[in-house]
């Protein structure tokens, strides 16, 4: 199996499920190729984006599968060293089964360190996560070097999301069915995590799960802070993007309410490393708090600044939510 | 093997870059202005301020500090998009800072103010953020004003490079600021490199100008100025002159214009230190005791030993530092010669250093109840004072130092890393061998390397010496000594890169390249001197032979020597 795992990952088009969708086989090969005796695998169970709760669902229901995926990666890299980066809030929920598996794997010679991370959005960014584990300030690193060459404690490091390990396990056992996990939330009947085909449209997902609203609505997909906002009539052609989430808002939701949710989240979550994210998100949040009317020109300018000049993906990601909301909803209904 | 340079294009003009070099560095080297606040050529790239924006040929806006040179990479530094985004980031970053700046309050000579004017920043639309207001004191040397901090990380980064890691960024979002370490095992050594690397003066020396001016205005006081070796070759930078320009004579004139009654020179004190220290070295060599002997001119290094390596306390020379030596000489010997009351004398040292402020307040140094040095101001404070008084230093005629300030070339090079070593060697060699040195320059201990090692031929024996700049490098030597205690007999350590000439109180910008140019100025100064050995300085000969030699051992101790104690945090 060792020999053909790369081919299997490629054939099944396995990609990172943390949201960046990077081809898994490619990531594995770079870590394999990187120089260094000590190679480390990091499980990313940080899950700090709004509207996402699939990682904890997988950890609660399929933890053994996650470990099979993990073992597959370790064996491929001839490594035994794991840092399990776990959102602190999740620890108490899974500690029993987690510790049982850790003991079991340790008995077979794997070294697994559980790192309980303070919950945050930036904490899921892979270089920030590495800094946290190393006890350094929680902020992203400059890339290059990439973690694959120079990651945790300077070693070549494979960082992978919980769901990706689940997928790898399925591939390794010949059970992969081209499915992914979808988190559905907002104004719907059945909030929850659904394991469905990869290539469904957003409308189909809502229909299959009996969640298609009977009122006019808008949807935010791929994260409820940074995700893309679409009208209901745009959903039949749209497939899932990023980390799989759909949040439904009624069309009547006040722009103020939506923007406040996003801006409040970003100003709280900004690590403070760079100017546009640190101060831009704060300005946006204050403006929305202090003013009844939305100054769209000023808002879009700040969002554009954050998109174009932020240090990492967190700061720049706000633009997708605000710009798509403005284009697809605000501007659309204004004209 | 020489590295092959690659062509890159900045604003359509071709330049050569080292592969992987940051484009900001290429621009900087070629004098193309790209504003930046968190980037410093000697520090690792931080990438936080997002001011150094440029646009690549695909129209993508990028930070030039993180953009690495590759073959034929083309960037533009001032497209419309870049200008607008840069201005927005500057406004966001400096809005809070602007109202809280120590330098802005003086309304001149502020790099931040220059940026505000140059980029026509308008803060009216920006909502001020909550700020922390508690000022953190680094003993009496420096202080951090979090309200002015822009979280650029330069201070924390240089503190780490020095080998301490006392400063670090804390908190997140808009509350992100630099703070001092709470770790009981980490303490500040007051070197002040943080103050020399703060682009907005949020970390700055504790200003003592007001006290100095009060003394000058007090008619009962006899106020003496003494300037450190390193000030004369760097102060010119504050007046637009090249680093290394020697303004010794202009400084004397300026000090008189500022109202000092006498103008002496720390270089003379350095000559005293050399004599005391060389004698101690020869004594220790003879007795084979407490070797290697470490220099102790640098109070930051001394604090490092007292806090981090108390096991080395007995290895520090017991000689006081130059300005303390000369200050003590004025208040004893000179006061007697002039017939003035020591308590009416006020000694002001102008130093390239912030830790000298801390050193001057050591009670153990008092002589007959009086501080050898009453006030210490940095090169930067001196420049602010001159500008406040509209004194154009570069335009002044030169004048001479007052007689008791006469010094040798050996004193003049004290500012350079290796300078104390070289001065001591010039004296120790002649006193040990009884022969005159054929060549005064000890080139092995010169230069900008962090560690220099040499074996000096002392006739019947070899003297193994080492010179370290920064305590990070000193720590390497200490580790080496653990394995081989006989590795060296004499070691010079300065806390700052390049020695005092690269001190924390020196003009900003402060880079290793500039420090090298300043250093060259010091060696030129020495090479032009007639007297180039401390023991040939007639003033010091007079002081030592006709005054010190006639005192009791106890009285000599009080003026020439000091002691050290184990320090706990914040001592």
Interface residues (C-beta under 8 A of the other chain):
Chain A: X137 X138 X139 X142 X267 X268 X269 X270 X271 X272 X273 X274 X275 X276 X278 X279 X280 X281 X282 X283 X286 X287 X290 X298 X301 X302 X305 X308 X309 X310 X311
Chain B: X45 X47 X48 X49 X50 X51 X53 X61 X63 X66 X81 X85 X88 X89 X92 X93 X95 X125 X126 X127 X129 X151 X168 X169 X170 X171 X172 X173 X174 X175 X176
